[in-house]
């Protein structure tokens, strides 16, 4: 079972998500539960995935005052997610307090601490959209700066586009997680992503996990779509 591909369960309800998981069977270990699904079913899909011995990336992109995010991460740790995330632009203090809260809660529950990663710049954002934010850095420089800040705050990794993965790997070391959305197999539609790469290119650039949604979930045969991606990356 491949441990690099994370299938994004971007569905409006748990029934659709569970059908996708059933279709994919043993071919996929990791799944992403994002805002749409989590807000729709209150964590039902996450609990279902854990009952099926799957690993879960809980993609809620938390950002608020440090105390609020820390308490939220403590609550979410109890659901059993394997990876959770916050926005790096929330700052060092917010990230550090989130890390501390997750580790403390996991220790109290006597469970493995979920990995906590930071969102840098969304992969849907192109240069025109980015310019409206009035940052002085380029996208690449800002992503790298946020990745370094996340590491300094004790985070386990980041969410970043495949295009920035190589620079992050060089700056943050071999054990730093780099979870990359914006991954599209050759010939697939880009959809609403802007900074994209193929699965093999993303891994070559240093990604540890590839978040892939519609090229798999909207395929006529979902298992065949996964097998094609595995063939491309030589796994």
VMD Tcl script that draws the C-alpha trace (Angstrom):
set ca {
  {0.00 0.00 0.00}
  {1.49 3.32 -1.09}
  {2.22 5.80 1.70}
  {3.01 8.84 -0.46}
  {-0.39 9.54 -2.04}
  {-3.05 11.30 0.05}
  {-6.46 11.17 -1.64}
  {-8.47 14.32 -1.01}
  {-12.01 13.42 0.03}
  {-13.50 16.71 -1.13}
  {-17.10 15.57 -0.94}
  {-20.20 17.25 0.53}
  {-21.19 14.27 2.69}
  {-19.81 11.16 4.36}
  {-21.70 8.71 2.13}
  {-19.87 9.92 -0.98}
  {-16.55 9.85 0.87}
  {-17.10 6.32 2.17}
  {-17.98 5.11 -1.34}
  {-14.71 6.52 -2.65}
  {-12.77 4.76 0.12}
  {-14.56 1.51 -0.68}
  {-13.78 1.91 -4.38}
  {-10.09 2.41 -3.66}
  {-9.85 -0.49 -1.22}
  {-6.31 -1.42 -0.23}
  {-4.68 0.73 -2.91}
  {-4.67 3.86 -0.71}
  {-3.57 4.30 2.90}
  {-3.84 8.10 3.33}
  {-6.90 10.33 2.99}
  {-7.44 14.06 3.44}
  {-10.53 15.31 5.24}
  {-10.99 19.02 4.57}
  {-13.32 21.78 5.64}
  {-16.29 20.87 3.46}
  {-16.52 17.28 4.64}
  {-15.57 17.94 8.26}
  {-18.11 20.74 8.64}
  {-20.77 18.58 6.96}
  {-20.39 15.44 9.06}
  {-18.73 16.58 12.28}
  {-15.86 14.12 12.02}
  {-17.89 11.03 11.08}
  {-15.69 10.33 8.04}
  {-12.53 10.73 10.09}
  {-13.75 8.19 12.64}
  {-14.78 5.86 9.81}
  {-11.33 6.10 8.22}
  {-9.63 5.26 11.49}
  {-11.93 2.25 11.91}
  {-10.73 1.11 8.49}
  {-7.07 1.43 9.60}
  {-6.47 4.37 7.26}
  {-4.25 7.39 7.98}
  {-5.86 10.83 8.01}
  {-4.65 14.30 7.10}
  {-7.14 16.66 8.78}
  {-6.92 19.76 6.60}
  {-8.68 22.56 8.51}
  {-5.99 25.26 8.14}
  {-6.47 26.77 11.58}
  {-5.58 30.41 12.22}
  {-6.62 32.52 15.20}
  {-5.10 33.87 18.38}
  {-2.54 31.42 19.82}
  {-4.70 30.32 22.76}
  {-7.69 29.53 20.54}
  {-5.65 27.53 18.05}
  {-3.87 25.63 20.83}
  {-7.18 24.58 22.40}
  {-8.63 23.65 19.01}
  {-5.60 21.49 18.21}
  {-5.94 19.78 21.59}
  {-9.58 18.90 20.84}
  {-8.76 17.70 17.31}
  {-5.91 15.51 18.59}
  {-8.55 13.43 20.37}
  {-10.14 12.52 17.03}
  {-7.09 10.52 15.99}
  {-5.86 12.40 12.93}
  {-2.31 11.56 11.87}
  {-1.52 14.98 10.36}
  {-3.17 18.34 11.13}
  {-2.42 21.83 9.90}
  {-2.48 25.51 10.76}
  {-1.66 28.63 8.74}
  {1.99 29.68 9.04}
  {0.98 33.35 8.76}
  {-0.57 32.96 12.22}
  {2.98 33.43 13.44}
  {5.62 31.72 15.53}
  {3.76 32.02 18.86}
  {0.56 30.53 17.44}
  {2.43 27.61 15.87}
  {4.57 26.95 18.95}
  {1.54 26.90 21.26}
  {-0.28 24.57 18.87}
  {2.68 22.17 18.90}
  {2.83 22.23 22.69}
  {-0.92 21.59 23.00}
  {-0.84 18.66 20.58}
  {2.10 17.03 22.32}
  {0.58 17.52 25.77}
  {-2.78 16.06 24.75}
  {-1.20 13.09 23.00}
  {0.89 12.36 26.09}
  {-2.22 12.53 28.30}
  {-4.02 10.10 25.97}
  {-0.94 7.88 25.65}
  {-1.12 8.03 21.86}
  {1.36 8.96 19.16}
  {1.38 12.69 18.64}
  {-0.11 13.71 15.30}
  {2.21 15.58 12.99}
  {1.49 19.30 12.83}
  {2.28 21.11 9.59}
  {1.91 24.71 8.44}
  {0.24 26.01 5.30}
  {2.54 28.42 3.46}
  {0.99 30.00 0.33}
  {-2.03 28.26 -1.18}
  {-1.27 26.38 -4.39}
  {-4.33 27.95 -6.04}
  {-2.70 31.37 -5.81}
  {-1.00 32.70 -8.95}
  {1.28 35.72 -9.18}
  {-1.58 38.12 -9.91}
  {-3.57 37.03 -6.85}
  {-0.42 37.04 -4.74}
  {0.43 40.62 -5.73}
  {-2.87 41.78 -4.25}
  {-1.63 40.73 -0.80}
  {1.10 43.38 -1.02}
  {3.94 41.16 0.21}
  {7.39 42.44 -0.73}
  {8.80 38.93 -1.24}
  {8.19 36.76 -4.29}
  {5.94 33.74 -3.81}
  {8.95 31.44 -3.65}
  {10.77 33.59 -1.11}
  {7.68 33.99 1.06}
  {7.01 30.24 1.06}
  {10.60 29.56 2.09}
  {10.48 32.19 4.85}
  {7.26 30.70 6.24}
  {8.70 27.18 6.08}
  {11.74 28.26 8.07}
  {9.51 30.00 10.60}
  {7.40 26.86 10.94}
  {10.46 24.73 11.58}
  {11.78 27.19 14.17}
  {8.39 27.03 15.92}
  {8.68 23.25 16.23}
  {6.33 22.25 13.42}
  {6.85 18.90 11.69}
  {6.54 20.27 8.16}
  {4.60 22.41 5.75}
  {2.02 22.40 3.02}
  {3.55 23.94 -0.09}
  {3.39 23.65 -3.85}
  {5.71 21.21 -5.65}
  {7.45 24.21 -7.18}
  {8.85 25.29 -3.81}
  {9.54 21.81 -2.43}
  {13.20 21.62 -3.45}
  {14.14 24.90 -1.76}
  {12.26 23.89 1.40}
  {13.98 20.50 1.48}
  {17.39 22.14 1.20}
  {16.63 24.71 3.90}
  {14.72 22.56 6.39}
  {16.43 19.19 6.18}
  {15.56 15.62 5.29}
  {13.11 14.90 8.12}
  {10.82 17.87 7.46}
  {7.45 16.89 5.97}
  {6.51 18.57 2.69}
  {2.91 17.87 1.78}
  {2.15 19.05 -1.74}
  {-1.26 19.81 -3.20}
  {-1.27 21.06 -6.78}
  {-0.23 17.62 -8.03}
  {-1.66 16.69 -11.41}
  {-0.79 13.56 -13.44}
  {0.37 14.27 -16.98}
  {-2.60 15.28 -19.11}
  {-4.96 15.95 -16.21}
  {-6.93 19.18 -15.89}
  {-5.32 21.82 -13.67}
  {-8.78 22.92 -12.37}
  {-8.42 25.67 -9.74}
  {-4.73 25.07 -9.03}
  {-1.99 27.40 -10.27}
  {1.43 26.21 -9.09}
  {1.34 22.55 -10.16}
  {3.62 19.63 -11.03}
  {3.30 15.97 -11.95}
  {3.55 13.37 -9.16}
  {7.04 12.27 -10.19}
  {8.30 15.87 -10.39}
  {6.87 16.69 -6.97}
  {8.64 13.72 -5.38}
  {11.89 14.53 -7.17}
  {11.65 18.06 -5.78}
  {11.50 16.73 -2.23}
  {7.81 16.21 -1.43}
  {7.03 13.53 1.15}
  {3.29 13.33 0.44}
  {1.21 14.12 -2.65}
  {-2.34 15.38 -2.14}
  {-4.39 14.32 -5.16}
  {-8.13 14.79 -5.45}
  {-10.14 15.05 -8.66}
  {-7.74 13.09 -10.93}
  {-8.56 10.10 -8.68}
  {-11.94 10.82 -7.12}
  {-13.60 11.88 -10.41}
  {-12.01 9.14 -12.52}
  {-14.27 6.56 -14.17}
  {-12.23 3.85 -12.47}
  {-10.62 5.16 -9.30}
  {-8.27 2.23 -8.75}
  {-7.00 2.46 -12.32}
  {-6.27 6.15 -11.76}
  {-4.21 5.30 -8.69}
  {-2.34 2.54 -10.52}
  {-1.48 4.95 -13.34}
  {-0.02 7.43 -10.84}
  {1.94 4.68 -9.09}
  {3.34 3.60 -12.43}
  {4.39 7.18 -13.17}
  {6.27 7.52 -9.89}
  {7.77 4.05 -10.21}
  {6.15 2.62 -7.11}
}
mol new
graphics top color blue
foreach p $ca { graphics top sphere $p radius 0.5 }
foreach p [lrange $ca 0 end-1] q [lrange $ca 1 end] { graphics top cylinder $p $q radius 0.2 }
display resetview
